[in-house]
Amino acid sequence: MNEPTRRQKLRPLEYVMLSGVMALFAGLVVLMVTRDPIVAIVGSGLVFIVVIIGIAMLLLAVAPNSTPDGEKKAPGTGND
């Protein structure tokens, strides 16, 4: 087994940081508009969760799983 590279290990942290930056931006915008810190904190939390879920769903759609063991890799190979 190959040891994951440093880049591969830090990749999940990049997604969390991206979500945090977007939540911080949204929180600051809400704070400037409403001037209510509780509403800004709730808005930031909601944006953080929505962005994390959105990134996770996009990653599931982009990176398909490999072919399971025992399943044929190409149709018509004669190993049906």
SVG drawing of the C-alpha trace seen along z (x, -y; Angstrom):
<svg xmlns="http://www.w3.org/2000/svg" viewBox="-31 -47 35 63">
<polyline fill="none" stroke="black" stroke-width="0.4" points="0.0,0.0 1.2,-3.5 1.3,-6.0 -0.9,-9.1 1.1,-12.2 1.0,-15.3 -1.3,-17.0 -3.8,-14.1 -3.8,-14.3 -4.4,-18.0 -7.2,-18.0 -10.1,-17.6 -8.7,-20.6 -8.9,-22.7 -12.6,-22.0 -13.3,-22.8 -11.3,-26.0 -13.2,-27.0 -16.5,-26.5 -15.3,-28.5 -14.2,-31.4 -17.6,-31.4 -19.4,-31.2 -17.3,-34.1 -18.1,-36.2 -21.8,-35.5 -21.7,-36.2 -20.1,-39.6 -22.6,-40.5 -25.5,-39.6 -23.9,-41.4 -23.5,-44.6 -27.1,-44.4 -28.9,-43.5 -26.5,-44.6 -27.6,-41.6 -24.8,-39.3 -27.0,-36.3 -28.6,-36.4 -25.1,-36.7 -23.8,-33.6 -26.9,-31.6 -26.4,-32.6 -22.8,-31.7 -23.5,-28.3 -26.1,-27.6 -23.8,-28.7 -21.0,-26.6 -23.2,-23.5 -24.7,-24.1 -21.3,-24.6 -19.8,-21.5 -22.8,-19.4 -22.6,-20.9 -18.9,-20.2 -19.4,-16.6 -22.2,-16.0 -20.1,-17.4 -17.1,-15.2 -19.4,-12.2 -20.6,-13.0 -17.1,-13.7 -15.1,-10.8 -16.9,-7.6 -16.0,-4.4 -13.8,-1.8 -15.4,1.4 -16.1,3.8 -14.3,7.1 -16.0,9.9 -17.8,7.4 -16.8,7.3 -14.8,4.3 -16.1,4.1 -19.2,5.6 -18.9,8.4 -15.7,9.9 -17.2,13.3 -17.0,13.5 -20.7,13.0"/>
</svg>
